[in-house]
Amino acid sequence: MNTLAIIGAGPGLGLAVARRFAREGFAVALIARDKSRLEALVSFLRADGYTAAGFAADVRDRSSLAAALESATAELGPIEALQYSPVPAKEFMRPMLDTTAEDLVGPIEMSILGPVAAVQQVLPGMRSLGKGTILFVNGSSAVRPRDGVAGTSIAFAGESVYAQLLHGALAAENIHVGQLIIPLGIGSGDPAHEPEVLADRLWDIHVQRGEFRSYAAPLID
Ligand SMILES: NC(=O)c1ccc[n+]([C@@H]2O[C@H](COP(=O)([O-])OP(=O)(O)OC[C@H]3O[C@@H](n4cnc5c(N)ncnc54)[C@H](OP(=O)(O)O)[C@@H]3O)[C@@H](O)[C@H]2O)c1
């Protein structure tokens, strides 16, 4: 059984994507900081007969992230698919003119250094499998920077460039890198933004291996 690892797995999108991939036969590794919340999510998945386990790590602590991915591989099986989708902290979203260099440390650790560390950790396994999928999930500020959310806008720009370069660099190795942009709030009432619909989109990206970037819905002007 191959594994989907979700980095930043919570009760919204994370759980829906876990169910979607588990339905297709994947084991699911859930990675987030809060061990007891992870255990609750894992018990939901196991109650449905799925194979799942939780691994506590903070994406800003790169050695804990690498260790979680290593434990997930040892416990569940090789990681064929990786989703990077931790929800950004509120303090990363300050107005531009209030944002200091220090304020950018957290967003950059979360959205640039964390993804690079995670990909470095899973790439050898994907190469051994001869296939892989790496999914990045972002809000609209990744493609349309906004004052008011300066930290995430700046860090998401770096994450998007990294992911796009990776898409090109790994295509010849049958490792697909895709980014899903989610313009509105998840579960805000818009049908295209329901977690299950977004999980279907991510499954389709995994299967169809199309363009680098897709949108859950058109960006609003
Ligand atoms: N929610 C929205 O309205 C919205 C809108 C547009 C885009 N998005 C994107 O959708 C994805 C998240 O979906 P969601 O909001 O439904 O979240 P979710 O999957 O329900 O949960 C995300 C999880 O990320 C974890 N996380 C936060 N900081 C972390 C850290 N430093 N290290 C490890 N894990 C961390 C949190 O768990 P712990 O606290 O236990 O670590 C949280 O439960 C993100 O990629 C986000 O950019 C969300």
The ligand as an SDF file (V2000), in Angstrom:
LIG
                    3D

 48 52  0  0  0  0  0  0  0  0999 V2000
   -9.5740   27.7300    5.3320 N   0  0  0  0  0  0  0  0  0  0  0  0
   -9.7790   28.5130    4.2810 C   0  0  0  0  0  0  0  0  0  0  0  0
  -10.7730   29.2150    4.1920 O   0  0  0  0  0  0  0  0  0  0  0  0
   -8.7680   28.5190    3.1460 C   0  0  0  0  0  0  0  0  0  0  0  0
   -8.9570   29.3890    2.0580 C   0  0  0  0  0  0  0  0  0  0  0  0
   -8.0620   29.3370    1.0080 C   0  0  0  0  0  0  0  0  0  0  0  0
   -6.9990   28.4280    1.0500 C   0  0  0  0  0  0  0  0  0  0  0  0
   -6.8340   27.6080    2.1210 N   0  0  0  0  0  0  0  0  0  0  0  0
   -5.7440   26.6240    2.1230 C   0  0  0  0  0  0  0  0  0  0  0  0
   -6.2740   25.3420    2.4870 O   0  0  0  0  0  0  0  0  0  0  0  0
   -5.3400   24.6340    3.2860 C   0  0  0  0  0  0  0  0  0  0  0  0
   -5.8870   24.3490    4.6610 C   0  0  0  0  0  0  0  0  0  0  0  0
   -7.2150   23.9100    4.6240 O   0  0  0  0  0  0  0  0  0  0  0  0
   -8.1740   24.0900    5.9150 P   0  0  0  0  0  0  0  0  0  0  0  0
   -8.2550   25.5100    6.2890 O   0  0  0  0  0  0  0  0  0  0  0  0
   -9.4300   23.3180    5.6440 O   0  0  0  0  0  0  0  0  0  0  0  0
   -7.3100   23.3920    7.0490 O   0  0  0  0  0  0  0  0  0  0  0  0
   -7.3480   21.9360    7.6930 P   0  0  0  0  0  0  0  0  0  0  0  0
   -6.9240   20.8810    6.7140 O   0  0  0  0  0  0  0  0  0  0  0  0
   -8.6090   21.7300    8.4390 O   0  0  0  0  0  0  0  0  0  0  0  0
   -6.1840   22.1260    8.7810 O   0  0  0  0  0  0  0  0  0  0  0  0
   -4.9140   22.6090    8.4790 C   0  0  0  0  0  0  0  0  0  0  0  0
   -4.0330   22.2800    9.6430 C   0  0  0  0  0  0  0  0  0  0  0  0
   -2.7530   22.8830    9.4550 O   0  0  0  0  0  0  0  0  0  0  0  0
   -2.0990   22.6680   10.6920 C   0  0  0  0  0  0  0  0  0  0  0  0
   -0.9810   23.5780   10.8710 N   0  0  0  0  0  0  0  0  0  0  0  0
   -1.0120   24.9280   11.0420 C   0  0  0  0  0  0  0  0  0  0  0  0
    0.2210   25.3790   11.2910 N   0  0  0  0  0  0  0  0  0  0  0  0
    1.0450   24.2930   11.2930 C   0  0  0  0  0  0  0  0  0  0  0  0
    2.4210   24.1110   11.5220 C   0  0  0  0  0  0  0  0  0  0  0  0
    3.2130   25.1510   11.8460 N   0  0  0  0  0  0  0  0  0  0  0  0
    2.9400   22.8690   11.4400 N   0  0  0  0  0  0  0  0  0  0  0  0
    2.1400   21.8120   11.1510 C   0  0  0  0  0  0  0  0  0  0  0  0
    0.8290   21.9170   10.9200 N   0  0  0  0  0  0  0  0  0  0  0  0
    0.2820   23.1520   11.0010 C   0  0  0  0  0  0  0  0  0  0  0  0
   -3.1730   22.9060   11.7830 C   0  0  0  0  0  0  0  0  0  0  0  0
   -3.0870   21.8840   12.7710 O   0  0  0  0  0  0  0  0  0  0  0  0
   -2.2280   22.1080   14.1380 P   0  0  0  0  0  0  0  0  0  0  0  0
   -2.7230   23.3900   14.7390 O   0  0  0  0  0  0  0  0  0  0  0  0
   -2.5250   20.8780   14.9540 O   0  0  0  0  0  0  0  0  0  0  0  0
   -0.7990   22.1700   13.7190 O   0  0  0  0  0  0  0  0  0  0  0  0
   -4.4840   22.7950   11.0120 C   0  0  0  0  0  0  0  0  0  0  0  0
   -5.4020   21.9380   11.6330 O   0  0  0  0  0  0  0  0  0  0  0  0
   -4.1070   25.5230    3.3760 C   0  0  0  0  0  0  0  0  0  0  0  0
   -3.2380   25.1790    2.3260 O   0  0  0  0  0  0  0  0  0  0  0  0
   -4.6670   26.9240    3.1520 C   0  0  0  0  0  0  0  0  0  0  0  0
   -3.6730   27.8200    2.6460 O   0  0  0  0  0  0  0  0  0  0  0  0
   -7.6860   27.6320    3.1710 C   0  0  0  0  0  0  0  0  0  0  0  0
  1  2  1  0
  2  3  2  0
  2  4  1  0
  4  5  1  0
  4 48  2  0
  5  6  2  0
  6  7  1  0
  7  8  2  0
  8  9  1  0
  8 48  1  0
  9 10  1  0
  9 46  1  0
 10 11  1  0
 11 12  1  0
 11 44  1  0
 12 13  1  0
 13 14  1  0
 14 15  2  0
 14 16  1  0
 14 17  1  0
 17 18  1  0
 18 19  2  0
 18 20  1  0
 18 21  1  0
 21 22  1  0
 22 23  1  0
 23 24  1  0
 23 42  1  0
 24 25  1  0
 25 26  1  0
 25 36  1  0
 26 27  1  0
 26 35  1  0
 27 28  2  0
 28 29  1  0
 29 30  1  0
 29 35  2  0
 30 31  1  0
 30 32  2  0
 32 33  1  0
 33 34  2  0
 34 35  1  0
 36 37  1  0
 36 42  1  0
 37 38  1  0
 38 39  2  0
 38 40  1  0
 38 41  1  0
 42 43  1  0
 44 45  1  0
 44 46  1  0
 46 47  1  0
M  CHG  2   8   1  16  -1
M  END
$$$$
